[in-house]
Amino acid sequence: MHLSRRILLSLLLLPLGTCILQAASPYTPKPGDPERKAIVDALRIPVQAELKREAIFKIDRLKVLQGWAFLGGVPLKPDGSEMDYRGTIHEEAIREGAFDGGIFALLQKQNGKWITVRYIIGATDVPYVDWPQEFGAPAVLFE
């Protein structure tokens, strides 16, 4: 192939390579993005069932890649104040000082809908360390 054709072909393929690299990197849906809302709404279902009260989330970390989402944050009351865990399964852990109030969650998009695969509230360690191997989620989500 002639040198100028190689250069032209390389220049034409450069955006394709950039797109491929970007596709392999996690992204964070911005507040107000419908995908972010769908992820948070999917997590809200089991959390509210567990706590037996309404919840919103202060999201500290949200990464999405290849149909998987990893979220780290804090459950809050709908008015944005600290969650009241009295009368929940976490009450005893709080009394014993073995509860940090945060939440970590792994969600997967199945048939166009986000579902909660696993979540943990109040862990004092790193509960998601085995989630890539256990569930097949991309390890880069948890970095």
C-alpha positions as CSV (number, residue, x, y, z in Angstrom):
1,M,0.0,0.0,0.0
2,H,1.3,3.4,-0.9
3,L,2.5,5.5,2.1
4,S,0.0,8.3,1.7
5,R,-2.9,5.7,1.6
6,R,-1.6,4.1,4.8
7,I,-1.5,7.5,6.5
8,L,-5.0,8.3,5.2
9,L,-6.3,4.9,6.3
10,S,-4.8,5.4,9.7
11,L,-6.4,8.8,10.1
12,L,-9.7,7.4,9.1
13,L,-9.5,4.5,11.6
14,L,-8.3,6.7,14.5
15,P,-11.8,7.7,15.6
16,L,-12.9,4.1,15.5
17,G,-10.0,3.1,17.9
18,T,-10.9,6.0,20.2
19,C,-14.5,4.8,20.3
20,I,-13.5,1.3,21.1
21,L,-11.2,2.5,24.0
22,Q,-14.0,4.7,25.4
23,A,-16.5,1.8,25.2
24,A,-14.2,-0.2,27.5
25,S,-14.0,2.5,30.2
26,P,-16.7,3.0,32.9
27,Y,-18.7,6.1,32.8
28,T,-20.9,8.0,35.4
29,P,-24.4,9.0,34.3
30,K,-24.9,12.6,35.4
31,P,-27.7,13.7,37.8
32,G,-30.9,14.0,35.8
33,D,-29.8,11.4,33.3
34,P,-32.6,8.8,32.7
35,E,-30.1,5.9,33.1
36,R,-29.0,7.2,36.5
37,K,-32.6,7.5,37.6
38,A,-33.3,3.9,36.4
39,I,-30.3,2.5,38.3
40,V,-31.2,4.4,41.6
41,D,-34.9,3.4,41.3
42,A,-33.9,-0.2,40.8
43,L,-31.8,-0.1,44.0
44,R,-34.5,1.8,45.9
45,I,-36.9,-1.2,45.6
46,P,-35.0,-3.8,47.8
47,V,-33.6,-1.1,50.1
48,Q,-37.0,0.3,51.0
49,A,-38.3,-3.3,51.5
50,E,-35.4,-4.0,53.9
51,L,-35.6,-0.8,55.8
52,K,-39.5,-0.6,55.7
53,R,-39.2,3.1,55.0
54,E,-38.7,5.4,52.0
55,A,-35.1,6.2,51.0
56,I,-33.1,8.4,48.7
57,F,-29.4,8.1,48.1
58,K,-26.4,10.4,48.4
59,I,-24.3,8.9,45.6
60,D,-20.6,9.2,46.2
61,R,-19.6,6.8,43.4
62,L,-21.5,5.4,40.3
63,K,-19.8,3.6,37.5
64,V,-21.5,1.9,34.6
65,L,-20.0,-0.4,32.0
66,Q,-21.2,-3.2,29.7
67,G,-24.6,-3.5,31.3
68,W,-23.3,-3.4,34.9
69,A,-23.4,-0.6,37.5
70,F,-21.6,-0.2,40.8
71,L,-22.9,2.4,43.3
72,G,-21.4,3.6,46.5
73,G,-23.2,6.1,48.7
74,V,-25.4,6.7,51.7
75,P,-29.2,6.0,52.1
76,L,-31.0,9.0,53.4
77,K,-34.6,10.0,54.4
78,P,-36.6,11.6,51.5
79,D,-35.9,15.0,53.1
80,G,-32.2,14.4,52.8
81,S,-31.6,13.9,56.5
82,E,-29.8,11.0,58.1
83,M,-31.6,7.6,57.8
84,D,-33.2,6.4,61.1
85,Y,-32.3,2.7,61.4
86,R,-34.3,2.2,64.6
87,G,-36.5,-0.9,64.2
88,T,-34.5,-2.2,61.2
89,I,-32.2,-5.2,61.0
90,H,-29.3,-2.8,61.4
91,E,-30.3,-1.5,64.9
92,E,-28.2,-4.0,66.8
93,A,-25.1,-3.5,64.6
94,I,-25.4,0.3,65.2
95,R,-25.5,-0.3,69.0
96,E,-22.4,-2.5,68.8
97,G,-20.5,0.0,66.6
98,A,-20.3,-2.3,63.7
99,F,-22.2,-0.2,61.2
100,D,-21.0,2.7,59.0
101,G,-24.2,3.8,57.3
102,G,-23.0,3.5,53.7
103,I,-24.3,1.4,50.9
104,F,-22.6,-0.5,48.1
105,A,-24.6,-2.0,45.3
106,L,-24.1,-4.0,42.1
107,L,-26.8,-3.8,39.4
108,Q,-27.2,-5.4,36.0
109,K,-29.2,-4.4,33.0
110,Q,-31.3,-7.4,32.0
111,N,-33.9,-7.2,29.2
112,G,-33.5,-3.4,29.1
113,K,-34.2,-3.0,32.8
114,W,-31.8,-2.4,35.7
115,I,-32.0,-5.0,38.5
116,T,-30.2,-5.1,41.8
117,V,-27.9,-8.1,41.9
118,R,-26.4,-7.4,45.4
119,Y,-26.3,-4.6,47.9
120,I,-25.0,-4.2,51.4
121,I,-25.8,-1.4,53.9
122,G,-23.5,-0.5,56.7
123,A,-20.5,-2.7,55.9
124,T,-17.4,-1.8,57.9
125,D,-15.1,-3.6,55.5
126,V,-14.9,-3.8,51.6
127,P,-17.9,-6.1,50.9
128,Y,-17.5,-5.9,47.1
129,V,-14.0,-7.3,46.8
130,D,-15.2,-10.6,45.4
131,W,-18.1,-9.3,43.3
132,P,-16.3,-9.3,40.0
133,Q,-15.5,-13.0,40.3
134,E,-18.8,-13.9,42.0
135,F,-21.1,-12.2,39.5
136,G,-18.9,-11.7,36.4
137,A,-19.0,-7.9,36.6
138,P,-16.1,-5.9,35.0
139,A,-13.4,-5.5,37.7
140,V,-12.7,-1.9,36.5
141,L,-16.1,-0.8,38.0
142,F,-14.8,-1.4,41.5
143,E,-11.5,0.5,41.1
